[in-house]
Amino acid sequence: MGKSSETLFRYAINLHHQPSQMSAEQFLIRVARVEQISDQLSHQNLTPPESLKLQRRYRRYRSCLYVFLYQTDVEPTNNAAERSIRHSVVNRNLTYEFRSHWGKRNYVA
C-alpha cells in the first residue's frame, strides 16, 4: 500500500485541481480509474504489520477516500483546518502554557 497508494493519492489530488482542463467525460474516466486502482491496492497480499494496518484502514474508510473528486467544495487535504489552529499550537509550544492548570486558565481568559 505504501508507495503505490501515495502516488495514487497524489494523482487524485492533482486530478481534483484540474476538472476544468478536461471534458466531464474524461474527468469521470480518470476518477473511475483512480477508484479501480485503489480497489486493486486494497486487496493486495501484504505482510508487514504496518502495511496490513493501513490496508485495513483504507478498506474501512474506502467510501470516504475520494469524496473530494465528487464534491468540489471538499478539499483533498486538511490544510485549512491545520492552518486555523496553528496560532494556538504555536502559542502553546512557545510558552508551555498548557503544562499547568494555571496555564490553561490563563490562555482561556
N, CA, C and O atoms as a GROMACS GRO file, in nm:
protein
  436
    1MET      N    1   0.082  -0.120   0.000
    1MET     CA    2   0.000   0.000   0.000
    1MET      C    3   0.086   0.126   0.000
    1MET      O    4   0.039   0.232  -0.039
    2GLY      N    5   0.208   0.115   0.041
    2GLY     CA    6   0.297   0.229   0.062
    2GLY      C    7   0.313   0.323  -0.055
    2GLY      O    8   0.233   0.416  -0.072
    3LYS      N    9   0.416   0.301  -0.137
    3LYS     CA   10   0.450   0.394  -0.243
    3LYS      C   11   0.340   0.404  -0.348
    3LYS      O   12   0.312   0.514  -0.396
    4SER      N   13   0.280   0.294  -0.385
    4SER     CA   14   0.176   0.297  -0.487
    4SER      C   15   0.054   0.377  -0.442
    4SER      O   16  -0.002   0.453  -0.521
    5SER      N   17   0.014   0.361  -0.317
    5SER     CA   18  -0.102   0.437  -0.268
    5SER      C   19  -0.068   0.584  -0.256
    5SER      O   20  -0.153   0.670  -0.282
    6GLU      N   21   0.055   0.614  -0.218
    6GLU     CA   22   0.097   0.755  -0.211
    6GLU      C   23   0.090   0.819  -0.349
    6GLU      O   24   0.041   0.931  -0.364
    7THR      N   25   0.140   0.750  -0.449
    7THR     CA   26   0.136   0.800  -0.586
    7THR      C   27  -0.009   0.819  -0.633
    7THR      O   28  -0.042   0.917  -0.699
    8LEU      N   29  -0.094   0.724  -0.598
    8LEU     CA   30  -0.234   0.732  -0.637
    8LEU      C   31  -0.302   0.852  -0.572
    8LEU      O   32  -0.378   0.924  -0.638
    9PHE      N   33  -0.277   0.875  -0.444
    9PHE     CA   34  -0.338   0.990  -0.377
    9PHE      C   35  -0.288   1.122  -0.436
    9PHE      O   36  -0.365   1.216  -0.453
   10ARG      N   37  -0.160   1.128  -0.467
   10ARG     CA   38  -0.107   1.250  -0.531
   10ARG      C   39  -0.175   1.274  -0.666
   10ARG      O   40  -0.212   1.388  -0.699
   11TYR      N   41  -0.192   1.168  -0.742
   11TYR     CA   42  -0.260   1.180  -0.871
   11TYR      C   43  -0.405   1.227  -0.851
   11TYR      O   44  -0.452   1.315  -0.923
   12ALA      N   45  -0.475   1.170  -0.755
   12ALA     CA   46  -0.614   1.207  -0.728
   12ALA      C   47  -0.625   1.353  -0.685
   12ALA      O   48  -0.716   1.424  -0.727
   13ILE      N   49  -0.532   1.398  -0.602
   13ILE     CA   50  -0.533   1.538  -0.559
   13ILE      C   51  -0.508   1.629  -0.678
   13ILE      O   52  -0.574   1.732  -0.694
   14ASN      N   53  -0.414   1.592  -0.762
   14ASN     CA   54  -0.386   1.669  -0.883
   14ASN      C   55  -0.509   1.671  -0.974
   14ASN      O   56  -0.543   1.775  -1.030
   15LEU      N   57  -0.575   1.559  -0.988
   15LEU     CA   58  -0.697   1.549  -1.068
   15LEU      C   59  -0.806   1.641  -1.012
   15LEU      O   60  -0.880   1.704  -1.089
   16HIS      N   61  -0.817   1.649  -0.880
   16HIS     CA   62  -0.916   1.736  -0.815
   16HIS      C   63  -0.899   1.882  -0.859
   16HIS      O   64  -0.997   1.955  -0.873
   17HIS      N   65  -0.775   1.923  -0.881
   17HIS     CA   66  -0.748   2.063  -0.914
   17HIS      C   67  -0.761   2.094  -1.063
   17HIS      O   68  -0.746   2.210  -1.101
   18GLN      N   69  -0.788   1.996  -1.147
   18GLN     CA   70  -0.794   2.025  -1.290
   18GLN      C   71  -0.918   1.974  -1.363
   18GLN      O   72  -0.906   1.937  -1.480
   19PRO      N   73  -1.035   1.970  -1.302
   19PRO     CA   74  -1.151   1.921  -1.377
   19PRO      C   75  -1.189   2.013  -1.494
   19PRO      O   76  -1.245   1.966  -1.593
   20SER      N   77  -1.159   2.142  -1.482
   20SER     CA   78  -1.196   2.234  -1.590
   20SER      C   79  -1.102   2.224  -1.710
   20SER      O   80  -1.130   2.281  -1.815
   21GLN      N   81  -0.992   2.151  -1.695
   21GLN     CA   82  -0.896   2.138  -1.804
   21GLN      C   83  -0.927   2.018  -1.894
   21GLN      O   84  -0.850   1.989  -1.986
   22MET      N   85  -1.037   1.949  -1.868
   22MET     CA   86  -1.076   1.834  -1.950
   22MET      C   87  -1.228   1.827  -1.954
   22MET      O   88  -1.298   1.894  -1.878
   23SER      N   89  -1.277   1.745  -2.045
   23SER     CA   90  -1.422   1.729  -2.054
   23SER      C   91  -1.472   1.651  -1.932
   23SER      O   92  -1.395   1.583  -1.864
   24ALA      N   93  -1.600   1.664  -1.906
   24ALA     CA   94  -1.660   1.594  -1.792
   24ALA      C   95  -1.643   1.443  -1.809
   24ALA      O   96  -1.621   1.372  -1.711
   25GLU      N   97  -1.654   1.395  -1.931
   25GLU     CA   98  -1.638   1.252  -1.957
   25GLU      C   99  -1.495   1.206  -1.927
   25GLU      O  100  -1.475   1.101  -1.865
   26GLN      N  101  -1.396   1.284  -1.971
   26GLN     CA  102  -1.257   1.250  -1.943
   26GLN      C  103  -1.230   1.248  -1.792
   26GLN      O  104  -1.162   1.159  -1.740
   27PHE      N  105  -1.285   1.347  -1.724
   27PHE     CA  106  -1.267   1.355  -1.579
   27PHE      C  107  -1.325   1.231  -1.511
   27PHE      O  108  -1.260   1.171  -1.426
   28LEU      N  109  -1.447   1.193  -1.547
   28LEU     CA  110  -1.511   1.077  -1.486
   28LEU      C  111  -1.437   0.946  -1.519
   28LEU      O  112  -1.432   0.856  -1.436
   29ILE      N  113  -1.380   0.937  -1.638
   29ILE     CA  114  -1.300   0.819  -1.673
   29ILE      C  115  -1.177   0.810  -1.584
   29ILE      O  116  -1.142   0.702  -1.537
   30ARG      N  117  -1.114   0.923  -1.560
   30ARG     CA  118  -0.994   0.924  -1.474
   30ARG      C  119  -1.030   0.895  -1.328
   30ARG      O  120  -0.956   0.826  -1.258
   31VAL      N  121  -1.143   0.947  -1.282
   31VAL     CA  122  -1.189   0.919  -1.146
   31VAL      C  123  -1.218   0.770  -1.131
   31VAL      O  124  -1.182   0.709  -1.030
   32ALA      N  125  -1.282   0.712  -1.231
   32ALA     CA  126  -1.312   0.568  -1.227
   32ALA      C  127  -1.182   0.488  -1.222
   32ALA      O  128  -1.176   0.386  -1.154
   33ARG      N  129  -1.081   0.532  -1.293
   33ARG     CA  130  -0.951   0.463  -1.292
   33ARG      C  131  -0.887   0.473  -1.154
   33ARG      O  132  -0.831   0.375  -1.105
   34VAL      N  133  -0.896   0.588  -1.090
   34VAL     CA  134  -0.844   0.604  -0.954
   34VAL      C  135  -0.914   0.506  -0.861
   34VAL      O  136  -0.850   0.439  -0.780
   35GLU      N  137  -1.045   0.498  -0.872
   35GLU     CA  138  -1.122   0.406  -0.788
   35GLU      C  139  -1.081   0.261  -0.812
   35GLU      O  140  -1.067   0.184  -0.718
   36GLN      N  141  -1.063   0.225  -0.939
   36GLN     CA  142  -1.025   0.089  -0.974
   36GLN      C  143  -0.887   0.053  -0.918
   36GLN      O  144  -0.870  -0.054  -0.859
   37ILE      N  145  -0.790   0.141  -0.934
   37ILE     CA  146  -0.656   0.115  -0.883
   37ILE      C  147  -0.658   0.108  -0.730
   37ILE      O  148  -0.589   0.026  -0.670
   38SER      N  149  -0.738   0.193  -0.668
   38SER     CA  150  -0.750   0.191  -0.523
   38SER      C  151  -0.803   0.057  -0.474
   38SER      O  152  -0.753   0.001  -0.376
   39ASP      N  153  -0.903   0.005  -0.543
   39ASP     CA  154  -0.958  -0.126  -0.506
   39ASP      C  155  -0.854  -0.236  -0.523
   39ASP      O  156  -0.844  -0.326  -0.440
   40GLN      N  157  -0.777  -0.229  -0.630
   40GLN     CA  158  -0.672  -0.328  -0.652
   40GLN      C  159  -0.567  -0.323  -0.541
   40GLN      O  160  -0.523  -0.426  -0.491
   41LEU      N  161  -0.527  -0.202  -0.503
   41LEU     CA  162  -0.427  -0.187  -0.397
   41LEU      C  163  -0.479  -0.237  -0.263
   41LEU      O  164  -0.403  -0.294  -0.184
   42SER      N  165  -0.606  -0.216  -0.238
   42SER     CA  166  -0.660  -0.256  -0.108
   42SER      C  167  -0.678  -0.407  -0.095
   42SER      O  168  -0.706  -0.457   0.014
   43HIS      N  169  -0.663  -0.479  -0.205
   43HIS     CA  170  -0.676  -0.624  -0.198
   43HIS      C  171  -0.545  -0.698  -0.224
   43HIS      O  172  -0.545  -0.819  -0.246
   44GLN      N  173  -0.434  -0.625  -0.222
   44GLN     CA  174  -0.303  -0.690  -0.235
   44GLN      C  175  -0.274  -0.771  -0.110
   44GLN      O  176  -0.322  -0.739  -0.001
   45ASN      N  177  -0.194  -0.875  -0.125
   45ASN     CA  178  -0.148  -0.952  -0.010
   45ASN      C  179  -0.025  -0.883   0.047
   45ASN      O  180   0.078  -0.873  -0.019
   46LEU      N  181  -0.036  -0.836   0.170
   46LEU     CA  182   0.073  -0.765   0.235
   46LEU      C  183   0.118  -0.841   0.360
   46LEU      O  184   0.038  -0.911   0.423
   47THR      N  185   0.245  -0.828   0.394
   47THR     CA  186   0.295  -0.899   0.512
   47THR      C  187   0.339  -0.809   0.626
   47THR      O  188   0.315  -0.844   0.741
   48PRO      N  189   0.404  -0.693   0.601
   48PRO     CA  190   0.444  -0.613   0.718
   48PRO      C  191   0.322  -0.569   0.799
   48PRO      O  192   0.223  -0.526   0.741
   49PRO      N  193   0.328  -0.580   0.930
   49PRO     CA  194   0.212  -0.543   1.014
   49PRO      C  195   0.163  -0.400   0.992
   49PRO      O  196   0.042  -0.374   0.994
   50GLU      N  197   0.256  -0.307   0.970
   50GLU     CA  198   0.216  -0.168   0.950
   50GLU      C  199   0.136  -0.154   0.820
   50GLU      O  200   0.039  -0.078   0.813
   51SER      N  201   0.178  -0.226   0.717
   51SER     CA  202   0.107  -0.221   0.590
   51SER      C  203  -0.032  -0.280   0.602
   51SER      O  204  -0.128  -0.226   0.546
   52LEU      N  205  -0.044  -0.388   0.674
   52LEU     CA  206  -0.175  -0.450   0.694
   52LEU      C  207  -0.269  -0.358   0.770
   52LEU      O  208  -0.388  -0.350   0.739
   53LYS      N  209  -0.216  -0.289   0.869
   53LYS     CA  210  -0.296  -0.196   0.948
   53LYS      C  211  -0.349  -0.083   0.860
   53LYS      O  212  -0.467  -0.046   0.867
   54LEU      N  213  -0.262  -0.028   0.776
   54LEU     CA  214  -0.302   0.078   0.686
   54LEU      C  215  -0.402   0.027   0.583
   54LEU      O  216  -0.499   0.096   0.551
   55GLN      N  217  -0.379  -0.092   0.532
   55GLN     CA  218  -0.470  -0.151   0.435
   55GLN      C  219  -0.609  -0.171   0.494
   55GLN      O  220  -0.710  -0.143   0.428
   56ARG      N  221  -0.615  -0.219   0.617
   56ARG     CA  222  -0.746  -0.235   0.684
   56ARG      C  223  -0.815  -0.100   0.700
   56ARG      O  224  -0.936  -0.091   0.684
   57ARG      N  225  -0.740   0.002   0.732
   57ARG     CA  226  -0.799   0.136   0.749
   57ARG      C  227  -0.852   0.188   0.616
   57ARG      O  228  -0.961   0.245   0.610
   58TYR      N  229  -0.776   0.166   0.508
   58TYR     CA  230  -0.823   0.207   0.376
   58TYR      C  231  -0.952   0.135   0.339
   58TYR      O  232  -1.044   0.194   0.283
   59ARG      N  233  -0.959   0.007   0.370
   59ARG     CA  234  -1.080  -0.070   0.340
   59ARG      C  235  -1.199  -0.018   0.421
   59ARG      O  236  -1.310  -0.004   0.368
   60ARG      N  237  -1.175   0.010   0.548
   60ARG     CA  238  -1.284   0.056   0.636
   60ARG      C  239  -1.340   0.190   0.590
   60ARG      O  240  -1.461   0.212   0.594
   61TYR      N  241  -1.252   0.280   0.547
   61TYR     CA  242  -1.296   0.414   0.510
   61TYR      C  243  -1.296   0.434   0.358
   61TYR      O  244  -1.289   0.548   0.311
   62ARG      N  245  -1.305   0.328   0.284
   62ARG     CA  246  -1.297   0.332   0.138
   62ARG      C  247  -1.396   0.430   0.078
   62ARG      O  248  -1.360   0.504  -0.014
   63SER      N  249  -1.517   0.433   0.126
   63SER     CA  250  -1.620   0.520   0.068
   63SER      C  251  -1.590   0.668   0.090
   63SER      O  252  -1.651   0.754   0.026
   64CYS      N  253  -1.499   0.700   0.181
   64CYS     CA  254  -1.470   0.839   0.213
   64CYS      C  255  -1.338   0.889   0.152
   64CYS      O  256  -1.308   1.008   0.160
   65LEU      N  257  -1.260   0.801   0.094
   65LEU     CA  258  -1.126   0.838   0.050
   65LEU      C  259  -1.124   0.942  -0.062
   65LEU      O  260  -1.037   1.029  -0.065
   66TYR      N  261  -1.218   0.932  -0.153
   66TYR     CA  262  -1.214   1.019  -0.272
   66TYR      C  263  -1.335   1.109  -0.284
   66TYR      O  264  -1.375   1.144  -0.396
   67VAL      N  265  -1.393   1.147  -0.175
   67VAL     CA  266  -1.510   1.237  -0.176
   67VAL      C  267  -1.474   1.366  -0.249
   67VAL      O  268  -1.558   1.424  -0.318
   68PHE      N  269  -1.351   1.412  -0.235
   68PHE     CA  270  -1.309   1.538  -0.296
   68PHE      C  271  -1.312   1.534  -0.450
   68PHE      O  272  -1.309   1.638  -0.514
   69LEU      N  273  -1.318   1.415  -0.508
   69LEU     CA  274  -1.328   1.405  -0.653
   69LEU      C  275  -1.473   1.419  -0.702
   69LEU      O  276  -1.496   1.446  -0.820
   70TYR      N  277  -1.568   1.402  -0.612
   70TYR     CA  278  -1.709   1.410  -0.648
   70TYR      C  279  -1.775   1.538  -0.601
   70TYR      O  280  -1.873   1.583  -0.660
   71GLN      N  281  -1.722   1.597  -0.496
   71GLN     CA  282  -1.779   1.720  -0.441
   71GLN      C  283  -1.672   1.829  -0.444
   71GLN      O  284  -1.572   1.820  -0.373
   72THR      N  285  -1.693   1.930  -0.526
   72THR     CA  286  -1.590   2.032  -0.547
   72THR      C  287  -1.564   2.118  -0.423
   72THR      O  288  -1.458   2.179  -0.413
   73ASP      N  289  -1.659   2.123  -0.330
   73ASP     CA  290  -1.639   2.204  -0.210
   73ASP      C  291  -1.561   2.131  -0.101
   73ASP      O  292  -1.534   2.188   0.005
   74VAL      N  293  -1.524   2.006  -0.125
   74VAL     CA  294  -1.446   1.929  -0.028
   74VAL      C  295  -1.299   1.932  -0.070
   74VAL      O  296  -1.265   1.891  -0.182
   75GLU      N  297  -1.214   1.981   0.019
   75GLU     CA  298  -1.071   1.985  -0.010
   75GLU      C  299  -1.009   1.847   0.009
   75GLU      O  300  -1.053   1.771   0.096
   76PRO      N  301  -0.908   1.813  -0.069
   76PRO     CA  302  -0.845   1.682  -0.057
   76PRO      C  303  -0.752   1.668   0.063
   76PRO      O  304  -0.711   1.557   0.097
   77THR      N  305  -0.719   1.778   0.126
   77THR     CA  306  -0.629   1.774   0.242
   77THR      C  307  -0.693   1.846   0.360
   77THR      O  308  -0.797   1.910   0.344
   78ASN      N  309  -0.633   1.835   0.475
   78ASN     CA  310  -0.685   1.905   0.593
   78ASN      C  311  -0.601   2.031   0.623
   78ASN      O  312  -0.597   2.077   0.737
   79ASN      N  313  -0.536   2.087   0.522
   79ASN     CA  314  -0.451   2.203   0.542
   79ASN      C  315  -0.525   2.323   0.601
   79ASN      O  316  -0.471   2.393   0.687
   80ALA      N  317  -0.647   2.346   0.558
   80ALA     CA  318  -0.723   2.460   0.610
   80ALA      C  319  -0.748   2.446   0.760
   80ALA      O  320  -0.736   2.542   0.835
   81ALA      N  321  -0.782   2.326   0.804
   81ALA     CA  322  -0.806   2.303   0.946
   81ALA      C  323  -0.676   2.321   1.026
   81ALA      O  324  -0.677   2.381   1.133
   82GLU      N  325  -0.567   2.270   0.973
   82GLU     CA  326  -0.440   2.285   1.043
   82GLU      C  327  -0.398   2.431   1.051
   82GLU      O  328  -0.345   2.476   1.153
   83ARG      N  329  -0.421   2.506   0.944
   83ARG     CA  330  -0.386   2.649   0.946
   83ARG      C  331  -0.471   2.724   1.048
   83ARG      O  332  -0.423   2.818   1.111
   84SER      N  333  -0.598   2.684   1.064
   84SER     CA  334  -0.686   2.756   1.156
   84SER      C  335  -0.646   2.738   1.302
   84SER      O  336  -0.675   2.825   1.384
   85ILE      N  337  -0.581   2.628   1.336
   85ILE     CA  338  -0.540   2.607   1.477
   85ILE      C  339  -0.392   2.637   1.499
   85ILE      O  340  -0.342   2.622   1.610
   86ARG      N  341  -0.322   2.678   1.395
   86ARG     CA  342  -0.178   2.698   1.404
   86ARG      C  343  -0.139   2.798   1.513
   86ARG      O  344  -0.046   2.772   1.589
   87HIS      N  345  -0.208   2.910   1.522
   87HIS     CA  346  -0.175   3.012   1.620
   87HIS      C  347  -0.178   2.955   1.762
   87HIS      O  348  -0.087   2.979   1.842
   88SER      N  349  -0.281   2.881   1.792
   88SER     CA  350  -0.295   2.822   1.925
   88SER      C  351  -0.183   2.722   1.954
   88SER      O  352  -0.129   2.720   2.064
   89VAL      N  353  -0.148   2.642   1.856
   89VAL     CA  354  -0.043   2.542   1.875
   89VAL      C  355   0.093   2.609   1.892
   89VAL      O  356   0.170   2.569   1.979
   90VAL      N  357   0.121   2.708   1.812
   90VAL     CA  358   0.248   2.780   1.824
   90VAL      C  359   0.257   2.847   1.961
   90VAL      O  360   0.361   2.840   2.026
   91ASN      N  361   0.149   2.911   2.005
   91ASN     CA  362   0.148   2.977   2.135
   91ASN      C  363   0.173   2.876   2.247
   91ASN      O  364   0.251   2.902   2.338
   92ARG      N  365   0.106   2.763   2.240
   92ARG     CA  366   0.124   2.659   2.341
   92ARG      C  367   0.268   2.608   2.342
   92ARG      O  368   0.327   2.590   2.449
   93ASN      N  369   0.325   2.584   2.224
   93ASN     CA  370   0.461   2.532   2.217
   93ASN      C  371   0.564   2.632   2.265
   93ASN      O  372   0.664   2.594   2.326
   94LEU      N  373   0.542   2.758   2.238
   94LEU     CA  374   0.641   2.860   2.276
   94LEU      C  375   0.636   2.895   2.424
   94LEU      O  376   0.739   2.924   2.485
   95THR      N  377   0.518   2.892   2.481
   95THR     CA  378   0.505   2.938   2.620
   95THR      C  379   0.484   2.826   2.720
   95THR      O  380   0.483   2.851   2.841
   96TYR      N  381   0.468   2.706   2.673
   96TYR     CA  382   0.444   2.591   2.761
   96TYR      C  383   0.324   2.615   2.852
   96TYR      O  384   0.318   2.559   2.962
   97GLU      N  385   0.229   2.696   2.808
   97GLU     CA  386   0.117   2.733   2.894
   97GLU      C  387   0.032   2.615   2.937
   97GLU      O  388  -0.021   2.615   3.048
   98PHE      N  389   0.018   2.516   2.855
   98PHE     CA  390  -0.076   2.409   2.885
   98PHE      C  391  -0.016   2.298   2.969
   98PHE      O  392  -0.075   2.190   2.979
   99ARG      N  393   0.098   2.320   3.030
   99ARG     CA  394   0.158   2.218   3.115
   99ARG      C  395   0.113   2.233   3.260
   99ARG      O  396   0.152   2.154   3.346
  100SER      N  397   0.032   2.332   3.285
  100SER     CA  398  -0.018   2.351   3.422
  100SER      C  399  -0.163   2.398   3.415
  100SER      O  400  -0.209   2.447   3.312
  101HIS      N  401  -0.234   2.383   3.527
  101HIS     CA  402  -0.371   2.433   3.533
  101HIS      C  403  -0.372   2.585   3.520
  101HIS      O  404  -0.463   2.643   3.461
  102TRP      N  405  -0.270   2.648   3.576
  102TRP     CA  406  -0.260   2.794   3.566
  102TRP      C  407  -0.251   2.836   3.420
  102TRP      O  408  -0.315   2.933   3.380
  103GLY      N  409  -0.171   2.765   3.341
  103GLY     CA  410  -0.154   2.798   3.201
  103GLY      C  411  -0.283   2.783   3.123
  103GLY      O  412  -0.314   2.867   3.038
  104LYS      N  413  -0.359   2.680   3.150
  104LYS     CA  414  -0.486   2.658   3.080
  104LYS      C  415  -0.583   2.772   3.112
  104LYS      O  416  -0.648   2.827   3.023
  105ARG      N  417  -0.592   2.806   3.242
  105ARG     CA  418  -0.684   2.914   3.281
  105ARG      C  419  -0.640   3.047   3.220
  105ARG      O  420  -0.723   3.126   3.177
  106ASN      N  421  -0.509   3.071   3.217
  106ASN     CA  422  -0.456   3.196   3.164
  106ASN      C  423  -0.484   3.209   3.014
  106ASN      O  424  -0.515   3.318   2.966
  107TYR      N  425  -0.472   3.099   2.940
  107TYR     CA  426  -0.493   3.104   2.795
  107TYR      C  427  -0.640   3.128   2.763
  107TYR      O  428  -0.671   3.202   2.669
  108VAL      N  429  -0.730   3.068   2.838
  108VAL     CA  430  -0.873   3.083   2.812
  108VAL      C  431  -0.919   3.223   2.847
  108VAL      O  432  -1.009   3.276   2.780
  109ALA      N  433  -0.863   3.284   2.947
  109ALA     CA  434  -0.906   3.416   2.995
  109ALA      C  435  -0.875   3.528   2.901
  109ALA      O  436  -0.906   3.644   2.930
   0.00000   0.00000   0.00000
